[in-house]
Amino acid sequence: MRYPDHDQQRRAVEKLSRKCCVYVIGKSLCGRDIYALSFGSGCRPLIAAGFHGMEHLTVAAALRFAAECDAGAVIVPCVNPDGVEIAIHGACSAGAYSKFVSKTGDEKRWQANASGVDINHNFDADWQNVKRREREAGIVRPAATRYGGEFPESEPETRALTRLCRQNDFSRVLALHSQGREIYWDFGDKTPKCCKALAEKMAAVSGYSVASPEPLATGGGFKDWFINEFHRCGFTVEMGLGKNPLPLADFDSEYPLVKKLLRVFTVAS
């Protein structure tokens, strides 16, 4: 198995085009395509992965699940292709942002996009409190991780995903991250009551735990925004155990657990 860099993603998507509709929902800062894979039609669930660069094992999981998918769903295997490319190949892959990346942090542990904005902190969900917690933690400028940007949806990667959601009638969404083997399901009083029950079903088949994120990781995320915007269920699943970036060697043992919970997520009524 190889690292799921953008070249590998493109090849996998080309093969998948034989069984599903493939389209580009936007481009990253460095001009890389952000793909969506569409299975079926109508009101379907959405699965998105690759929000954070060094969480590239989630991209491999999303592509594998797409290859095996037999239910209606839309899958975005890599929201942040530049970040994944940086984490795999280093600052040289960041184009015009290469000098910034090389000066900013550990490239192998890079989470943000090429301009140093953490995509999963860039959604409009409790934004003022997100920025307050960032300032309290000393996060005040673009960085390898956790800087949410100057304003919500400032990044093309974020806008690609929010536009996709606004143009489609998704029944629920799931954001695949790593690591911790945890499932997060709520965000304030707009969370539907049925969400916890579905989280518990996913936990039951996978051995993952239903949990709550740490305060600095609350708000600004994709599932938070989706719940707040559409009043429908949104989940964050933390794949695997250990320290990011998880090694490729973990994939074969971890993917079967992820597949089980994604299957429950996609077929839920």
Backbone as CSV, one residue per row, in Angstrom:
resi,resn,N_x,N_y,N_z,CA_x,CA_y,CA_z,C_x,C_y,C_z
1,MET,0.836,-1.194,0.000,0.000,0.000,0.000,0.875,1.249,0.000
2,ARG,0.501,2.254,-0.805,1.255,3.498,-0.889,0.506,4.629,-0.196
3,TYR,1.241,5.681,0.144,0.599,6.849,0.728,-0.401,7.437,-0.268
4,PRO,-1.575,7.863,0.213,-2.615,8.381,-0.700,-2.390,9.834,-1.072
5,ASP,-1.266,10.133,-1.750,-1.027,11.492,-2.201,-1.968,11.820,-3.360
6,HIS,-1.844,13.008,-3.907,-2.841,13.425,-4.897,-2.770,12.602,-6.169
7,ASP,-1.601,12.143,-6.532,-1.482,11.288,-7.711,-2.200,9.959,-7.483
8,GLN,-2.023,9.381,-6.315,-2.718,8.138,-5.984,-4.227,8.356,-5.914
9,GLN,-4.635,9.489,-5.368,-6.067,9.802,-5.308,-6.649,9.891,-6.712
10,ARG,-5.938,10.581,-7.605,-6.430,10.736,-8.976,-6.593,9.376,-9.656
11,ARG,-5.608,8.502,-9.461,-5.687,7.177,-10.081,-6.858,6.378,-9.519
12,ALA,-7.042,6.456,-8.195,-8.154,5.729,-7.578,-9.493,6.259,-8.066
13,VAL,-9.594,7.582,-8.183,-10.845,8.201,-8.635,-11.143,7.813,-10.082
14,GLU,-10.118,7.741,-10.908,-10.327,7.326,-12.304,-10.913,5.922,-12.369
15,LYS,-10.423,5.013,-11.531,-10.966,3.658,-11.496,-12.408,3.660,-10.986
16,LEU,-12.668,4.490,-9.971,-14.004,4.537,-9.380,-15.040,5.144,-10.327
17,SER,-14.588,5.906,-11.310,-15.526,6.522,-12.251,-16.307,5.489,-13.046
18,ARG,-15.860,4.228,-13.014,-16.590,3.159,-13.699,-17.840,2.733,-12.936
19,LYS,-17.887,3.041,-11.638,-19.042,2.594,-10.832,-19.813,3.732,-10.190
20,CYS,-19.330,4.971,-10.294,-20.036,6.096,-9.685,-19.796,7.351,-10.505
21,CYS,-20.517,8.389,-10.179,-20.332,9.689,-10.822,-19.233,10.439,-10.070
22,VAL,-18.215,10.877,-10.780,-17.104,11.615,-10.189,-17.159,13.060,-10.675
23,TYR,-17.058,14.003,-9.767,-16.989,15.397,-10.171,-16.088,16.172,-9.220
24,VAL,-15.633,17.321,-9.678,-14.742,18.179,-8.901,-15.579,19.268,-8.244
25,ILE,-15.504,19.372,-6.911,-16.316,20.349,-6.191,-15.572,21.655,-5.946
26,GLY,-14.288,21.678,-6.247,-13.491,22.885,-6.062,-12.019,22.559,-6.210
27,LYS,-11.195,23.581,-6.028,-9.751,23.403,-6.091,-9.103,23.977,-4.835
28,SER,-8.008,23.368,-4.448,-7.261,23.828,-3.294,-6.491,25.109,-3.628
29,LEU,-5.841,25.684,-2.633,-5.033,26.876,-2.864,-3.967,26.648,-3.923
30,CYS,-3.404,25.443,-3.959,-2.363,25.113,-4.931,-2.920,24.576,-6.238
31,GLY,-4.241,24.615,-6.389,-4.862,24.224,-7.646,-5.164,22.752,-7.804
32,ARG,-5.099,21.983,-6.715,-5.407,20.548,-6.796,-6.924,20.339,-6.739
33,ASP,-7.403,19.384,-7.535,-8.831,19.075,-7.559,-9.281,18.465,-6.234
34,ILE,-10.481,18.862,-5.802,-11.152,18.245,-4.658,-12.311,17.446,-5.227
35,TYR,-12.223,16.124,-5.112,-13.166,15.225,-5.778,-14.361,14.884,-4.883
36,ALA,-15.490,14.630,-5.534,-16.641,14.012,-4.888,-17.047,12.798,-5.700
37,LEU,-17.409,11.739,-4.998,-17.833,10.485,-5.613,-19.296,10.268,-5.239
38,SER,-20.153,10.205,-6.229,-21.595,10.158,-5.989,-22.160,8.790,-6.334
39,PHE,-22.792,8.161,-5.351,-23.455,6.865,-5.511,-24.956,7.064,-5.273
40,GLY,-25.775,6.716,-6.246,-27.215,6.866,-6.088,-27.654,8.305,-6.285
41,SER,-28.854,8.598,-5.808,-29.409,9.946,-5.981,-30.353,10.256,-4.822
42,GLY,-30.845,11.475,-4.801,-31.788,11.882,-3.774,-31.113,12.264,-2.469
43,CYS,-31.880,12.191,-1.401,-31.404,12.575,-0.073,-30.499,11.468,0.468
44,ARG,-29.194,11.728,0.488,-28.209,10.711,0.857,-27.263,11.254,1.925
45,PRO,-26.522,10.381,2.577,-25.494,10.834,3.516,-24.217,11.250,2.791
46,LEU,-23.426,12.073,3.464,-22.137,12.526,2.952,-21.028,12.079,3.898
47,ILE,-19.966,11.529,3.342,-18.762,11.172,4.090,-17.622,12.008,3.540
48,ALA,-16.881,12.697,4.418,-15.745,13.506,3.989,-14.531,13.158,4.839
49,ALA,-13.364,13.125,4.211,-12.123,12.757,4.899,-11.004,13.691,4.453
50,GLY,-9.817,13.499,5.033,-8.660,14.278,4.625,-8.760,15.754,4.943
51,PHE,-9.360,16.106,6.065,-9.415,17.508,6.489,-8.035,17.984,6.940
52,HIS,-7.289,17.102,7.580,-5.974,17.438,8.135,-4.884,16.681,7.400
53,GLY,-3.813,17.395,7.067,-2.773,16.816,6.234,-2.214,15.505,6.735
54,MET,-1.800,15.478,8.012,-1.138,14.265,8.498,-2.108,13.140,8.823
55,GLU,-3.418,13.381,8.643,-4.413,12.332,8.853,-4.736,11.641,7.523
56,HIS,-3.691,11.393,6.744,-3.903,10.861,5.391,-4.395,9.422,5.371
57,LEU,-4.312,8.715,6.495,-4.882,7.371,6.524,-6.400,7.424,6.326
58,THR,-7.025,8.549,6.693,-8.467,8.697,6.483,-8.803,8.769,5.002
59,VAL,-7.889,9.327,4.201,-8.102,9.396,2.754,-8.100,7.989,2.167
60,ALA,-7.149,7.189,2.609,-7.095,5.795,2.153,-8.359,5.042,2.529
61,ALA,-8.877,5.303,3.749,-10.097,4.629,4.202,-11.304,5.065,3.372
62,ALA,-11.408,6.351,3.087,-12.542,6.845,2.294,-12.515,6.274,0.886
63,LEU,-11.338,6.189,0.283,-11.235,5.632,-1.069,-11.543,4.137,-1.079
64,ARG,-11.074,3.421,-0.062,-11.377,1.991,0.012,-12.879,1.773,0.204
65,PHE,-13.495,2.571,1.068,-14.934,2.415,1.287,-15.709,2.747,0.016
66,ALA,-15.251,3.751,-0.713,-15.904,4.091,-1.979,-15.822,2.920,-2.963
67,ALA,-14.695,2.247,-2.994,-14.531,1.105,-3.905,-15.469,-0.032,-3.543
68,GLU,-15.866,-0.109,-2.275,-16.723,-1.196,-1.805,-18.173,-0.756,-1.591
69,CYS,-18.451,0.516,-1.838,-19.761,1.082,-1.506,-20.867,0.472,-2.370
70,ASP,-21.963,0.064,-1.714,-23.116,-0.460,-2.442,-24.407,0.187,-1.951
71,ALA,-24.274,1.398,-1.388,-25.436,2.137,-0.909,-25.358,3.568,-1.414
72,GLY,-26.462,4.280,-1.393,-26.475,5.676,-1.813,-25.671,6.542,-0.863
73,ALA,-24.724,7.284,-1.388,-23.890,8.165,-0.566,-23.064,9.061,-1.480
74,VAL,-22.571,10.154,-0.914,-21.569,10.988,-1.573,-20.323,10.958,-0.699
75,ILE,-19.167,10.757,-1.316,-17.906,10.648,-0.580,-16.917,11.665,-1.130
76,VAL,-16.397,12.503,-0.240,-15.314,13.423,-0.575,-14.067,12.865,0.101
77,PRO,-13.199,12.180,-0.643,-12.096,11.467,0.011,-11.000,12.353,0.573
78,CYS,-10.857,13.581,0.050,-9.796,14.451,0.563,-10.195,15.913,0.432
79,VAL,-10.599,16.506,1.539,-11.000,17.909,1.565,-9.792,18.831,1.414
80,ASN,-8.654,18.419,1.939,-7.463,19.272,2.022,-6.278,18.615,1.298
81,PRO,-6.319,18.555,-0.033,-5.260,17.840,-0.754,-3.874,18.463,-0.600
82,ASP,-3.792,19.784,-0.461,-2.478,20.407,-0.276,-1.859,19.986,1.049
83,GLY,-2.674,19.994,2.122,-2.170,19.591,3.426,-1.672,18.158,3.430
84,VAL,-2.424,17.268,2.781,-2.005,15.865,2.692,-0.703,15.754,1.906
85,GLU,-0.606,16.513,0.821,0.608,16.475,0.005,1.823,16.962,0.808
86,ILE,1.630,18.012,1.599,2.714,18.537,2.436,3.152,17.491,3.456
87,ALA,2.186,16.852,4.101,2.511,15.858,5.124,3.240,14.649,4.543
88,ILE,2.944,14.320,3.305,3.574,13.151,2.672,4.899,13.510,2.000
89,HIS,4.916,14.637,1.268,6.081,14.958,0.431,6.870,16.185,0.879
90,GLY,6.372,16.904,1.875,7.124,18.043,2.379,6.754,19.371,1.745
91,ALA,7.456,20.435,2.186,7.146,21.802,1.772,7.273,22.020,0.274
92,CYS,8.110,21.247,-0.393,8.317,21.420,-1.828,7.036,21.231,-2.630
93,SER,6.052,20.561,-2.039,4.793,20.307,-2.741,3.772,21.430,-2.553
94,ALA,4.151,22.489,-1.831,3.207,23.567,-1.514,3.273,24.734,-2.477
95,GLY,3.999,24.582,-3.581,4.020,25.613,-4.609,4.465,26.964,-4.074
96,ALA,3.643,27.984,-4.310,3.971,29.339,-3.879,4.069,29.469,-2.365
97,TYR,3.553,28.496,-1.637,3.553,28.535,-0.172,4.706,27.722,0.431
98,SER,5.615,27.238,-0.396,6.673,26.344,0.074,7.552,26.986,1.145
99,LYS,7.966,28.228,0.954,8.832,28.898,1.936,8.094,29.074,3.258
100,PHE,6.837,29.463,3.176,6.042,29.629,4.401,5.953,28.312,5.156
101,VAL,5.648,27.232,4.462,5.499,25.926,5.105,6.815,25.487,5.753
102,SER,7.911,25.649,5.033,9.202,25.180,5.552,9.622,25.946,6.800
103,LYS,9.185,27.192,6.936,9.549,28.008,8.099,8.588,27.841,9.270
104,THR,7.418,27.248,9.015,6.338,27.302,9.996,6.296,26.129,10.952
105,GLY,6.588,24.930,10.497,6.440,23.799,11.412,6.914,22.485,10.832
106,ASP,6.707,21.435,11.578,7.080,20.073,11.195,6.195,19.633,10.031
107,GLU,6.783,19.489,8.853,5.992,19.193,7.663,5.282,17.850,7.763
108,LYS,5.920,16.857,8.355,5.307,15.534,8.457,4.084,15.547,9.368
109,ARG,4.003,16.527,10.265,2.863,16.642,11.175,1.962,17.826,10.796
110,TRP,2.022,18.211,9.539,1.244,19.352,9.040,-0.239,19.001,9.004
111,GLN,-1.072,19.879,9.553,-2.527,19.668,9.551,-3.259,20.643,8.647
112,ALA,-2.779,21.867,8.559,-3.484,22.958,7.900,-3.446,22.827,6.379
113,ASN,-4.022,23.822,5.702,-3.863,23.885,4.256,-2.544,24.603,3.949
114,ALA,-2.288,24.910,2.699,-0.984,25.459,2.327,-0.719,26.835,2.926
115,SER,-1.770,27.572,3.250,-1.579,28.914,3.814,-1.596,28.922,5.340
116,GLY,-1.650,27.742,5.968,-1.594,27.675,7.423,-2.916,27.848,8.121
117,VAL,-4.028,27.563,7.433,-5.357,27.604,8.054,-5.845,26.178,8.256
118,ASP,-6.226,25.871,9.474,-6.778,24.557,9.809,-8.208,24.501,9.289
119,ILE,-8.439,23.686,8.263,-9.748,23.646,7.615,-10.851,23.274,8.597
120,ASN,-10.583,22.399,9.528,-11.644,21.994,10.452,-11.835,22.972,11.606
121,HIS,-11.213,24.149,11.521,-11.519,25.262,12.428,-12.054,26.457,11.644
122,ASN,-12.315,26.280,10.346,-12.641,27.391,9.456,-14.115,27.459,9.080
123,PHE,-14.946,26.635,9.719,-16.382,26.650,9.452,-17.091,27.586,10.434
124,ASP,-18.201,28.145,9.998,-18.926,29.138,10.799,-19.819,28.451,11.818
125,ALA,-19.204,28.046,12.933,-19.931,27.386,14.012,-19.353,27.871,15.339
126,ASP,-20.101,28.736,16.039,-19.640,29.322,17.301,-18.310,30.049,17.085
127,TRP,-18.231,30.802,15.995,-16.977,31.378,15.531,-16.291,32.268,16.577
128,GLN,-17.047,33.139,17.229,-16.432,34.057,18.188,-15.741,33.318,19.325
129,ASN,-16.375,32.280,19.809,-15.754,31.505,20.885,-14.558,30.689,20.385
130,VAL,-14.627,30.233,19.145,-13.482,29.535,18.554,-12.264,30.447,18.544
131,LYS,-12.451,31.689,18.076,-11.329,32.627,18.010,-10.852,33.024,19.399
132,ARG,-11.766,33.152,20.339,-11.359,33.482,21.707,-10.485,32.387,22.285
133,ARG,-10.890,31.124,22.095,-10.083,30.019,22.620,-8.723,29.936,21.918
134,GLU,-8.693,30.257,20.627,-7.415,30.289,19.925,-6.488,31.336,20.548
135,ARG,-7.003,32.537,20.766,-6.173,33.600,21.339,-5.672,33.216,22.723
136,GLU,-6.535,32.621,23.524,-6.143,32.204,24.863,-5.040,31.148,24.822
137,ALA,-5.027,30.355,23.753,-3.998,29.323,23.591,-2.758,29.855,22.866
138,GLY,-2.761,31.151,22.541,-1.617,31.745,21.857,-1.580,31.495,20.365
139,ILE,-2.710,31.066,19.777,-2.783,30.790,18.339,-3.347,32.031,17.656
140,VAL,-2.482,32.861,17.090,-2.924,34.161,16.579,-2.529,34.391,15.123
141,ARG,-1.887,33.424,14.488,-1.446,33.598,13.108,-1.425,32.235,12.404
142,PRO,-1.337,32.234,11.079,-1.268,30.964,10.346,-0.198,30.046,10.906
143,ALA,-0.534,28.768,10.973,0.340,27.797,11.626,0.115,26.418,11.021
144,ALA,0.879,25.452,11.492,0.736,24.081,11.006,-0.571,23.455,11.451
145,THR,-1.166,23.981,12.531,-2.396,23.396,13.057,-3.169,24.422,13.884
146,ARG,-4.473,24.277,13.906,-5.403,24.922,14.834,-5.677,26.404,14.625
147,TYR,-5.039,27.060,13.666,-5.402,28.437,13.366,-6.597,28.423,12.420
148,GLY,-7.707,29.038,12.830,-8.954,28.926,12.088,-9.159,29.903,10.954
149,GLY,-8.212,30.802,10.725,-8.362,31.761,9.639,-8.887,33.099,10.118
150,GLU,-8.918,34.074,9.205,-9.374,35.417,9.557,-10.888,35.502,9.687
151,PHE,-11.597,34.666,8.946,-13.060,34.666,8.998,-13.556,33.317,8.515
152,PRO,-14.799,32.947,8.826,-15.320,31.641,8.410,-15.345,31.498,6.891
153,GLU,-15.027,30.300,6.431,-15.022,29.978,5.005,-14.052,30.858,4.221
154,SER,-12.967,31.261,4.846,-11.960,32.056,4.155,-11.187,31.237,3.129
155,GLU,-11.199,29.906,3.270,-10.365,29.041,2.439,-11.167,28.346,1.336
156,PRO,-10.578,28.167,0.174,-11.309,27.524,-0.929,-11.728,26.090,-0.612
157,GLU,-10.941,25.398,0.198,-11.290,24.030,0.566,-12.566,23.997,1.414
158,THR,-12.667,24.940,2.357,-13.875,25.038,3.192,-15.086,25.390,2.342
159,ARG,-14.915,26.359,1.470,-16.030,26.801,0.633,-16.500,25.706,-0.308
160,ALA,-15.590,24.884,-0.782,-15.986,23.781,-1.664,-16.952,22.843,-0.948
161,LEU,-16.678,22.569,0.335,-17.511,21.628,1.070,-18.838,22.260,1.487
162,THR,-18.821,23.509,1.918,-20.085,24.149,2.299,-20.983,24.348,1.075
163,ARG,-20.380,24.679,-0.056,-21.163,24.832,-1.292,-21.794,23.500,-1.682
164,LEU,-21.041,22.428,-1.563,-21.588,21.100,-1.868,-22.799,20.800,-0.998
165,CYS,-22.711,21.122,0.278,-23.827,20.854,1.195,-25.032,21.729,0.889
166,ARG,-24.791,22.969,0.523,-25.907,23.875,0.235,-26.599,23.542,-1.072
167,GLN,-25.877,22.863,-1.950,-26.453,22.516,-3.260,-27.077,21.126,-3.277
168,ASN,-26.941,20.395,-2.181,-27.468,19.032,-2.109,-28.283,18.853,-0.833
169,ASP,-29.162,17.888,-0.869,-30.022,17.603,0.278,-29.459,16.411,1.041
170,PHE,-28.375,16.627,1.789,-27.760,15.528,2.518,-28.543,15.208,3.786
171,SER,-28.766,13.931,3.991,-29.535,13.503,5.164,-28.729,13.640,6.452
172,ARG,-27.408,13.478,6.355,-26.506,13.564,7.507,-25.089,13.550,6.961
173,VAL,-24.123,13.927,7.786,-22.736,13.947,7.330,-21.838,13.285,8.364
174,LEU,-20.685,12.815,7.885,-19.673,12.227,8.761,-18.308,12.713,8.301
175,ALA,-17.544,13.290,9.226,-16.179,13.740,8.963,-15.219,12.720,9.561
176,LEU,-14.345,12.177,8.726,-13.411,11.145,9.171,-12.056,11.773,9.482
177,HIS,-11.632,11.610,10.740,-10.355,12.133,11.226,-9.568,10.989,11.862
178,SER,-8.399,11.317,12.420,-7.656,10.365,13.243,-6.955,11.173,14.347
179,GLN,-6.815,10.632,15.515,-6.973,9.280,15.956,-7.691,9.266,17.302
180,GLY,-7.983,8.074,17.877,-8.642,7.982,19.168,-9.764,6.965,19.265
181,ARG,-10.217,6.447,18.108,-11.352,5.520,18.080,-12.542,6.092,18.852
182,GLU,-12.883,7.332,18.522,-13.999,8.018,19.177,-14.975,8.551,18.134
183,ILE,-16.227,8.729,18.578,-17.292,9.267,17.737,-17.909,10.449,18.463
184,TYR,-17.892,11.619,17.813,-18.531,12.825,18.348,-19.816,13.074,17.559
185,TRP,-20.865,13.490,18.238,-22.163,13.527,17.572,-23.001,14.782,17.850
186,ASP,-22.623,15.614,18.809,-23.519,16.719,19.178,-22.843,18.075,19.002
187,PHE,-23.704,19.105,18.860,-23.237,20.481,18.839,-24.404,21.402,19.199
188,GLY,-24.577,21.630,20.479,-25.580,22.574,20.940,-27.006,22.079,20.816
189,ASP,-27.928,23.019,20.979,-29.344,22.664,21.068,-29.994,22.398,19.720
190,LYS,-29.247,22.532,18.630,-29.795,22.224,17.306,-29.493,20.795,16.866
191,THR,-28.867,20.023,17.747,-28.567,18.635,17.439,-29.838,17.794,17.530
192,PRO,-30.235,17.100,16.476,-31.418,16.230,16.559,-31.223,15.139,17.613
193,LYS,-32.292,14.777,18.282,-32.210,13.785,19.359,-31.774,12.412,18.849
194,CYS,-32.048,12.119,17.594,-31.730,10.794,17.054,-30.235,10.581,16.820
195,CYS,-29.444,11.642,16.870,-28.021,11.527,16.525,-27.269,10.629,17.502
196,LYS,-27.566,10.750,18.781,-26.846,9.940,19.765,-27.087,8.453,19.529
197,ALA,-28.322,8.096,19.201,-28.639,6.685,18.967,-27.847,6.131,17.793
198,LEU,-27.694,6.916,16.718,-26.916,6.453,15.575,-25.437,6.362,15.937
199,ALA,-24.929,7.313,16.712,-23.541,7.234,17.175,-23.309,5.964,17.985
200,GLU,-24.276,5.617,18.813,-24.143,4.410,19.633,-24.178,3.155,18.773
201,LYS,-24.958,3.159,17.695,-24.981,2.011,16.785,-23.626,1.854,16.085
202,MET,-23.041,2.979,15.665,-21.731,2.910,15.030,-20.674,2.429,16.012
203,ALA,-20.788,2.881,17.249,-19.843,2.453,18.279,-19.985,0.960,18.561
204,ALA,-21.208,0.463,18.573,-21.457,-0.946,18.909,-20.813,-1.897,17.904
205,VAL,-20.824,-1.537,16.620,-20.279,-2.447,15.611,-18.763,-2.319,15.449
206,SER,-18.203,-1.192,15.896,-16.788,-0.920,15.647,-15.900,-1.029,16.876
207,GLY,-16.510,-0.948,18.066,-15.711,-0.896,19.278,-15.216,0.500,19.602
208,TYR,-15.596,1.497,18.810,-15.256,2.877,19.103,-16.104,3.380,20.272
209,SER,-15.710,4.518,20.848,-16.439,5.096,21.974,-17.177,6.349,21.545
210,VAL,-18.372,6.545,22.104,-19.098,7.800,21.930,-18.526,8.785,22.941
211,ALA,-18.079,9.952,22.477,-17.320,10.850,23.347,-17.603,12.308,23.004
212,SER,-16.949,13.213,23.743,-17.016,14.648,23.491,-15.596,15.155,23.262
213,PRO,-15.403,16.080,22.304,-14.049,16.570,22.022,-13.548,17.513,23.100
214,GLU,-12.234,17.721,23.136,-11.653,18.691,24.065,-12.127,20.092,23.693
215,PRO,-12.146,21.044,24.642,-12.705,22.376,24.383,-12.135,23.086,23.164
216,LEU,-10.810,23.014,22.946,-10.205,23.727,21.824,-10.626,23.144,20.477
217,ALA,-11.123,21.906,20.484,-11.577,21.268,19.257,-13.089,21.373,19.078
218,THR,-13.755,22.162,19.923,-15.200,22.332,19.845,-15.520,23.616,19.088
219,GLY,-16.400,23.516,18.091,-16.738,24.674,17.280,-15.781,24.826,16.121
220,GLY,-16.267,25.438,15.056,-15.440,25.680,13.884,-15.282,24.494,12.958
221,GLY,-15.785,23.323,13.371,-15.612,22.110,12.591,-16.754,21.866,11.618
222,PHE,-16.521,20.942,10.691,-17.508,20.649,9.660,-18.797,20.095,10.240
223,LYS,-18.699,19.085,11.113,-19.940,18.512,11.656,-20.677,19.533,12.512
224,ASP,-19.928,20.419,13.208,-20.574,21.472,13.999,-21.371,22.405,13.091
225,TRP,-20.726,22.824,12.003,-21.385,23.721,11.054,-22.613,23.066,10.442
226,PHE,-22.506,21.803,10.044,-23.631,21.134,9.396,-24.820,21.026,10.344
227,ILE,-24.573,20.641,11.586,-25.656,20.559,12.575,-26.306,21.926,12.752
228,ASN,-25.480,22.954,12.885,-25.978,24.306,13.132,-26.740,24.854,11.935
229,GLU,-26.257,24.541,10.735,-26.842,25.088,9.514,-28.114,24.369,9.086
230,PHE,-28.136,23.042,9.205,-29.233,22.252,8.646,-30.081,21.538,9.692
231,HIS,-29.663,21.571,10.947,-30.387,20.904,12.038,-30.561,19.412,11.750
232,ARG,-29.533,18.837,11.155,-29.492,17.404,10.871,-28.236,16.810,11.511
233,CYS,-28.167,15.508,11.539,-27.071,14.842,12.256,-25.727,15.024,11.549
234,GLY,-24.724,15.293,12.363,-23.349,15.350,11.892,-22.458,14.615,12.877
235,PHE,-21.465,13.918,12.362,-20.580,13.116,13.212,-19.124,13.374,12.830
236,THR,-18.274,13.324,13.841,-16.833,13.246,13.622,-16.370,11.900,14.154
237,VAL,-15.670,11.156,13.326,-15.127,9.851,13.725,-13.610,9.948,13.727
238,GLU,-13.014,9.621,14.855,-11.549,9.622,14.993,-11.037,8.194,14.787
239,MET,-10.454,7.970,13.644,-10.009,6.637,13.224,-8.669,6.271,13.857
240,GLY,-8.565,5.042,14.365,-7.282,4.503,14.789,-6.839,4.923,16.176
241,LEU,-5.714,4.373,16.591,-5.109,4.673,17.883,-3.628,4.958,17.691
242,GLY,-3.093,5.821,18.534,-1.667,6.108,18.458,-1.417,7.584,18.314
243,LYS,-0.368,7.927,17.603,0.035,9.315,17.406,0.064,9.625,15.922
244,ASN,-0.597,10.707,15.527,-0.583,11.114,14.119,0.805,11.591,13.703
245,PRO,1.188,11.298,12.462,0.450,10.534,11.459,0.512,9.030,11.729
246,LEU,-0.649,8.394,11.691,-0.687,6.951,11.885,0.048,6.259,10.732
247,PRO,0.795,5.210,11.008,1.549,4.531,9.946,0.639,3.749,9.010
248,LEU,1.092,3.611,7.779,0.341,2.821,6.807,0.119,1.389,7.296
249,ALA,1.037,0.903,8.117,0.922,-0.463,8.627,-0.327,-0.665,9.468
250,ASP,-0.909,0.421,9.981,-2.119,0.315,10.798,-3.379,0.112,9.961
251,PHE,-3.296,0.368,8.673,-4.511,0.427,7.858,-5.261,-0.895,7.817
252,ASP,-4.570,-1.979,7.574,-5.238,-3.267,7.380,-5.993,-3.728,8.622
253,SER,-5.517,-3.377,9.812,-6.221,-3.766,11.030,-7.317,-2.774,11.393
254,GLU,-7.149,-1.506,11.009,-8.114,-0.474,11.409,-9.270,-0.333,10.442
255,TYR,-9.012,-0.517,9.150,-10.069,-0.281,8.178,-11.310,-1.150,8.396
256,PRO,-11.195,-2.432,8.740,-12.415,-3.212,8.958,-13.342,-2.620,10.016
257,LEU,-12.786,-1.991,11.043,-13.612,-1.341,12.071,-14.301,-0.114,11.486
258,VAL,-13.544,0.675,10.729,-14.105,1.869,10.099,-15.182,1.487,9.100
259,LYS,-14.935,0.437,8.334,-15.916,-0.012,7.347,-17.244,-0.361,8.014
260,LYS,-17.190,-1.023,9.155,-18.416,-1.405,9.851,-19.232,-0.185,10.253
261,LEU,-18.571,0.815,10.820,-19.337,1.980,11.276,-19.810,2.836,10.105
262,LEU,-18.999,2.907,9.028,-19.445,3.653,7.861,-20.624,2.964,7.191
263,ARG,-20.647,1.656,7.226,-21.772,0.918,6.671,-23.056,1.234,7.445
264,VAL,-22.960,1.231,8.762,-24.118,1.579,9.592,-24.553,3.021,9.285
265,PHE,-23.596,3.918,9.160,-23.907,5.321,8.876,-24.635,5.487,7.554
266,THR,-24.182,4.795,6.515,-24.756,5.004,5.191,-26.147,4.391,5.047
267,VAL,-26.418,3.281,5.721,-27.700,2.591,5.515,-28.754,2.976,6.543
268,ALA,-28.403,3.797,7.528,-29.382,4.182,8.558,-30.581,4.871,7.935
269,SER,-31.741,4.584,8.480,-32.968,5.193,7.938,-33.249,6.523,8.624
